[in-house]
C-alpha cells in the first residue's frame, strides 16, 4: 500500500523518503514528474495501479 502523506511524499511499506537532503530532492523531483506524467511517476514510485487509478 502506498499513499501520499500530507507533504505529498509517497509512503510505502510504512516508510517515507525524508529526514535528509537526498530525500528532499527525490521528493521534489517526484512531485515535478507527477505534475507532467502522473501514471509514469506513479509507476516509478512503485505504487503502480494504486495511484494510476486515483
N, C-alpha and C positions, 0 to 999 in steps of 0.2 A: 504494500500500500504506500502511496506516495502522494502527498498533498502540499501545496504551497503554504508556508506559515505566514504570519502577519507581515513579515518583511518581504514576502514574495519568493523566498527560497524554497527549494523542494526538500521535504523531509522524506527520507527513505530508510526503512528498517529502523526507525526510532532515532536516526541521526540526521544532522544537517551540516552544511558547509558553513562554518562560522568560527569566530574566535581568532582568526589570523588574516594577514593581508592577502594571502593567496585565495582564501575562501571568499573574501570580499570581491576580488577581481573576477573569480569564476562566477559568482552570483550576478555581478554586473553584466558580464558577457552573456550569461544565460537569459537575463531579462531582455537584453537587446535582441538576442536571437528570437525570443518568444514574440517580440513586437512585430517582427517581419515574417517569421516562419514558425508559427505555433506548433504544427504537427511535427516538424523536423526537430525543433527544440525539445519537445516532449520526449520523442524517441531517444534523443541524445542524452537526456537526463535519466533515461532508464525507466520512465514511467509509462511509456508507450500508450496503450489503449486508454488508460485512465484519463490522461489529460487530453488526448485527441477527442474523446467523446464529451468533454466538459462543454 
